[in-house]
Amino acid sequence: MVELEDAIAGLPAEARAAADRLFSISATTGRLDAPPEMHPWIAKLFGSVDAVREQRIVRVSNTVTFEGALFNDLRAMRPMEVKGADEVRATIASSANDPFDHPLTGTPADTFGRIEGAYGITASNVAKYDGYHGVLVFNEHDPLAPMDAATMRDHLATAHRWGLAAQAADPAARYLFVMWNCLWRAGGSIVHGHMQMTATRGSHYPKVEQLRRQALGYATSSGRDYFDDLWLVHDALGLGFVVEEARVMASLTPIKEREVVILGRPGADETSLAAAIARVVTAYRAAGVVAHNMAIYLPPLSPDGEDWRRFPPIARLVDRGDPANKTSDIGAMELYAASVIATDPFRLADSLARGS
C-alpha cells in the first residue's frame, strides 16, 4: 500500500483517468518517541523500536461513495494468528443438536410457508429486523464446512425464492436483502450455519439506495459507468480477477479487514455471484478467517419506477477478526470517520487469486 500513489501513476491512461475520478490518495508519516522502558515490548510486537519511530500511513478515499480507509504498513506487517480457532471448533461441536438441527420443529415458519432448497430450508426469524425477515438454515450444522459453488448457488436461489414468496404475500415488499453473519464475532447469535433475508417496502435500504444514486450521479457527471470504472482501477492494479462472469476485487476502501467486493452483471441475479463467493470463502478459511459478514445488494424484485438498469448484483464480504480477541474490531473511527486497516489489499488479492 505504501507505493499506491506510484502504482496509480503508472497505470494505462484509461485506468489512470478512472482512478483520478474515483479516488483521492495521500500519504503521511506518523512519528513517536518511545521511552526506554517500552523498548522490549515494542521490539517483541513489531521487531524493533526503529520500526515504529516513523510510520507511513496511506489514506484512500472514494470521492463518489465517500468510503475511506487508512492503511498503516506497520500494522499490515504484524504477524496475524487466529488464537481462538480451537475454541471456535469446540463451540461448534458442543452446539450440535440445536434448534436449527431440527428446523421444522425448532424454528417458526413464515406465514407464506417454508422454501426448501437442496442444501437448506427457510424459517421465520423470531426477533425481526423488518416486516419480512427470514432465516435460511443450512442442512450442514458446521458453519465452517467447505463451501463449494453448487452449495452457494443453491443457498442464493433459495433466498431468492423466499424473496419472491414474500413479495407474493405483499407486492410492496420488493426489496430483497441477503446477509450472512458467520459466528458470534460477526453478529451471528446461533452457531449453526445460516443466512438471513429481509424484504422491505417503500424503498431499498439506505446504503443500497445511496449507492444507486451515487452511481447515477457519477454516470451523469462523467459519462462513465461507476461499477465498470471501479473494476477497471482494481483490475489494472492487480487487485481483481474474474470467476465465471463475476468480477472480484480486494477493496481499496475496505470497511474492515480483508473486504472483498464482487460485482455481477446488470440484469443477472444473485446466483451469478455464487462461484465467486465460494472462492472467497474458501480463501478466507485458508487464511484462518472463521468469522465474516456477507451482504448482497440487489435491484428490486419488481419495477419501482426508479432507474436500476446499470445496478448489478453486488456481494461484499469482510473478515471480522479473531473470536478470541476481546477488543472489538469496530470503534469510533470506523463508525464515524474512516476505517483503520491492517491488511494490505494487494496481499489479500494475491491470496484470493491463489485460492488460499
C-alpha positions in Angstrom: 0.0 0.0 0.0 2.9 2.4 0.6 3.6 2.7 -3.1 -0.1 3.0 -4.1 0.4 6.6 -5.5 3.2 5.4 -7.7 1.3 2.4 -8.8 -1.7 4.5 -9.9 0.7 7.0 -11.7 2.0 4.1 -13.7 -1.4 2.8 -14.9 -2.5 2.9 -18.5 -4.2 6.2 -19.4 -7.8 4.9 -19.2 -7.3 3.3 -15.8 -5.4 6.2 -14.5 -8.2 8.6 -15.5 -10.7 6.4 -13.8 -8.6 6.3 -10.7 -8.4 10.1 -10.7 -12.2 10.3 -11.0 -12.9 7.8 -8.2 -10.1 8.1 -5.6 -8.2 10.6 -3.6 -4.9 9.1 -2.3 -2.5 10.7 0.1 0.3 9.6 2.4 1.6 10.9 5.7 4.2 9.9 8.3 3.4 9.3 12.0 6.3 9.7 14.4 6.8 8.9 18.1 9.5 8.9 20.8 9.2 5.8 23.0 10.8 5.7 26.5 13.5 3.1 27.0 11.2 1.1 29.3 8.9 0.4 26.4 11.6 -0.8 24.0 11.4 -4.5 24.9 7.6 -4.6 24.5 7.8 -2.7 21.2 10.6 -5.0 19.9 8.5 -8.1 20.8 5.5 -6.9 19.0 7.0 -5.1 16.0 10.5 -6.4 15.6 12.4 -3.3 16.6 12.0 0.2 18.0 13.1 1.8 14.7 10.1 0.1 13.0 7.7 2.3 15.0 9.6 5.6 15.2 8.3 6.6 11.7 5.2 5.0 10.3 4.0 5.5 6.8 0.2 5.9 6.6 -1.8 5.8 3.3 -5.2 7.4 3.1 -7.6 6.2 0.4 -11.0 7.9 -0.2 -13.6 7.0 -2.7 -14.8 10.5 -3.7 -18.0 9.1 -5.2 -19.3 7.0 -2.3 -17.2 8.7 0.4 -15.9 5.4 1.7 -12.4 5.6 3.0 -9.6 3.7 4.7 -6.3 4.4 6.5 -3.6 1.9 5.8 -0.6 1.6 8.1 2.1 -0.5 6.6 3.5 -1.3 10.1 0.1 -2.8 11.1 0.0 -4.7 7.8 3.3 -6.4 8.6 2.3 -7.7 12.0 2.1 -11.5 12.2 -1.5 -12.5 12.3 -2.5 -15.5 14.3 -6.1 -16.8 15.0 -5.8 -17.8 18.6 -9.4 -18.7 19.0 -9.6 -21.3 16.3 -9.6 -24.3 18.8 -12.2 -22.6 20.9 -14.4 -22.0 17.8 -14.2 -25.6 16.8 -15.1 -26.8 20.3 -18.0 -24.4 20.5 -19.3 -25.6 17.1 -19.0 -29.3 18.2 -20.8 -28.6 21.5 -23.7 -26.7 19.8 -24.8 -29.8 17.9 -28.5 -30.7 18.2 -29.5 -27.1 18.4 -33.0 -25.9 17.2 -31.6 -25.3 13.7 -30.7 -29.0 13.5 -34.5 -29.7 13.6 -35.9 -26.6 11.7 -39.4 -28.0 11.2 -39.9 -28.2 15.0 -37.2 -25.9 16.3 -38.0 -22.8 14.2 -41.2 -20.9 13.2 -42.3 -20.8 9.6 -43.2 -17.6 7.7 -46.9 -17.0 7.1 -46.4 -17.9 3.5 -44.7 -21.2 4.5 -41.2 -22.5 4.1 -38.9 -22.5 1.0 -36.7 -25.6 0.7 -33.6 -26.0 -1.4 -31.2 -28.9 -1.8 -28.9 -27.6 1.0 -31.2 -25.6 3.3 -34.7 -24.6 4.3 -36.1 -21.3 5.4 -37.6 -20.2 8.7 -39.1 -17.0 10.1 -36.8 -15.0 12.3 -38.2 -14.8 15.8 -36.8 -11.3 16.5 -37.3 -9.5 13.2 -35.3 -6.7 11.6 -38.2 -5.9 9.3 -41.7 -7.0 8.5 -40.4 -9.9 6.4 -37.3 -11.4 7.9 -36.3 -15.0 7.2 -33.5 -17.4 8.0 -32.0 -19.8 5.6 -31.0 -22.7 7.8 -28.2 -24.8 6.2 -28.5 -28.5 6.3 -24.9 -28.6 7.4 -24.5 -27.7 11.0 -20.9 -26.6 10.8 -20.7 -23.0 9.6 -17.1 -23.6 8.6 -17.7 -26.6 6.5 -16.3 -26.3 2.9 -18.5 -24.1 0.7 -18.5 -25.0 -3.0 -20.1 -23.1 -5.8 -23.1 -25.5 -6.2 -24.0 -25.2 -2.5 -23.7 -21.4 -2.5 -25.7 -21.2 -5.7 -28.5 -23.3 -4.1 -28.4 -21.1 -1.0 -28.8 -17.9 -3.1 -31.5 -19.4 -5.2 -33.4 -20.5 -2.1 -33.0 -17.0 -0.7 -34.3 -15.5 -3.9 -37.3 -17.8 -3.9 -38.0 -16.7 -0.3 -38.0 -13.1 -1.5 -40.4 -13.9 -4.3 -42.7 -15.6 -1.8 -42.6 -12.6 0.5 -43.4 -10.3 -2.4 -46.3 -12.6 -3.5 -47.7 -12.1 0.1 -47.1 -8.3 -0.1 -46.4 -6.9 -3.5 -44.8 -3.8 -2.0 -42.1 -5.8 -0.3 -40.0 -5.9 -3.4 -36.6 -5.0 -2.0 -34.7 -8.2 -1.1 -31.6 -8.1 1.1 -29.5 -11.2 1.8 -26.9 -11.4 4.6 -24.6 -14.0 6.2 -23.3 -13.3 9.7 -20.9 -16.2 10.4 -20.3 -16.8 14.1 -20.8 -14.6 17.1 -17.8 -12.3 16.3 -19.8 -11.3 13.1 -23.1 -10.9 14.9 -24.4 -14.5 14.5 -26.4 -15.4 17.5 -26.7 -19.1 16.6 -23.7 -21.2 15.7 -25.4 -23.5 13.2 -24.7 -22.3 9.6 -27.4 -20.0 8.3 -28.0 -16.9 6.2 -30.8 -14.3 6.6 -33.1 -12.5 4.2 -35.3 -9.4 4.6 -37.8 -8.0 2.2 -38.6 -4.3 2.8 -41.2 -1.9 1.5 -41.3 1.7 0.2 -37.6 2.0 -0.9 -34.5 0.0 -0.6 -32.3 0.2 2.5 -30.5 3.5 2.7 -27.0 2.2 1.9 -28.2 0.4 -1.2 -30.3 3.3 -2.4 -27.4 5.7 -1.6 -25.1 3.6 -3.9 -27.6 3.6 -6.7 -27.9 7.3 -6.6 -24.2 7.8 -6.3 -23.6 5.6 -9.4 -26.3 7.5 -11.4 -24.7 10.8 -10.4 -21.3 9.6 -11.5 -22.7 8.5 -14.9 -24.2 11.9 -15.3 -21.1 13.8 -14.4 -18.5 11.7 -16.2 -20.4 9.8 -18.9 -18.9 6.6 -17.5 -20.4 3.6 -15.6 -19.3 3.7 -12.0 -19.1 -0.1 -11.5 -17.1 -0.6 -14.7 -14.7 2.1 -13.7 -14.4 0.7 -10.1 -13.5 -2.6 -11.7 -11.1 -1.0 -14.2 -9.0 0.5 -11.5 -8.9 -2.5 -9.3 -8.1 -4.9 -12.2 -5.4 -2.6 -13.5 -3.7 -2.5 -10.1 -3.8 -6.3 -9.8 -6.5 -6.3 -7.2 -9.1 -8.0 -9.3 -9.9 -11.3 -11.1 -12.9 -12.9 -12.7 -14.7 -16.0 -11.5 -17.2 -17.1 -14.2 -18.8 -13.7 -15.0 -18.4 -12.2 -11.6 -15.7 -9.5 -11.0 -13.9 -10.0 -7.7 -11.9 -7.1 -6.1 -9.8 -6.7 -2.9 -11.3 -3.3 -2.0 -9.1 -0.2 -2.0 -11.5 1.3 0.6 -12.4 -1.7 2.8 -14.8 -1.2 5.7 -12.6 -3.5 7.7 -10.0 -6.3 7.2 -9.9 -8.3 4.0 -13.0 -6.8 2.5 -13.9 -8.2 -0.9 -16.4 -6.7 -3.4 -17.9 -8.9 -6.0 -19.7 -7.4 -9.0 -22.2 -9.3 -11.2 -23.5 -8.1 -14.5 -26.5 -5.8 -14.7 -29.6 -7.9 -15.2 -28.1 -11.0 -13.6 -29.5 -12.4 -10.4 -27.5 -13.2 -7.2 -26.8 -16.8 -8.2 -24.3 -15.4 -10.7 -22.1 -14.5 -7.8 -22.1 -18.0 -6.2 -18.9 -19.3 -7.6 -17.0 -16.1 -6.7 -18.4 -16.1 -3.2 -17.5 -19.7 -2.7 -14.0 -18.9 -3.9 -13.6 -16.0 -1.4 -15.0 -18.0 1.5 -12.5 -20.8 0.7 -9.6 -18.4 0.6 -10.8 -16.9 3.9 -10.8 -20.3 5.5 -7.3 -21.0 4.2 -6.2 -17.6 5.7 -7.6 -18.6 9.1 -10.8 -16.4 8.9 -13.5 -18.0 10.9 -15.9 -15.1 11.4 -17.1 -13.0 8.5 -20.0 -10.9 7.3 -21.5 -11.0 3.8 -24.2 -8.7 2.3 -25.8 -8.8 -1.1 -27.1 -5.7 -2.8 -29.8 -6.3 -5.4 -32.2 -4.3 -7.5 -35.8 -4.7 -6.6 -37.7 -7.9 -7.4 -40.2 -5.9 -9.5 -40.0 -2.3 -11.0 -40.4 0.5 -8.6 -40.2 3.4 -11.0 -36.5 4.2 -10.4 -33.6 3.6 -12.6 -31.8 0.3 -11.7 -30.7 -0.6 -15.2 -27.0 -0.4 -14.6 -27.1 -1.6 -11.0 -25.5 -5.1 -10.8 -25.9 -7.7 -8.0 -23.1 -7.0 -5.6 -21.7 -9.1 -2.8 -19.5 -7.6 0.0 -17.6 -9.9 2.4 -15.4 -8.9 5.3 -13.3 -10.6 7.9 -14.5 -9.8 11.4 -11.4 -10.9 13.3 -10.3 -13.5 15.8 -13.1 -14.6 18.2 -10.5 -14.9 21.0 -9.8 -11.2 20.7 -11.7 -9.3 23.4 -11.2 -6.0 21.6 -13.8 -5.1 19.1 -12.6 -4.6 15.5 -15.0 -1.7 15.1 -14.6 1.6 17.0 -15.4 5.2 16.7 -13.1 5.7 13.7 -15.0 3.0 11.7 -18.4 4.2 12.9 -17.9 7.9 12.3 -14.7 8.7 10.4 -12.8 6.2 8.2 -11.8 2.6 8.6 -8.4 1.7 10.0 -7.0 -1.3 8.2 -4.1 -3.6 9.0 -4.5 -5.9 6.0 -2.8 -4.9 2.7 -5.3 -5.4 -0.2 -2.5 -6.4 -2.5 -1.6 -9.3 -0.3 -5.3 -10.2 0.0 -5.7 -10.1 -3.8 -2.8 -12.5 -4.1 -4.3 -15.0 -1.6 -7.7 -14.8 -3.4 -6.1 -15.4 -6.8 -4.3 -18.4 -5.4 -7.5 -19.6 -3.7 -5.7 -19.7 -0.3 
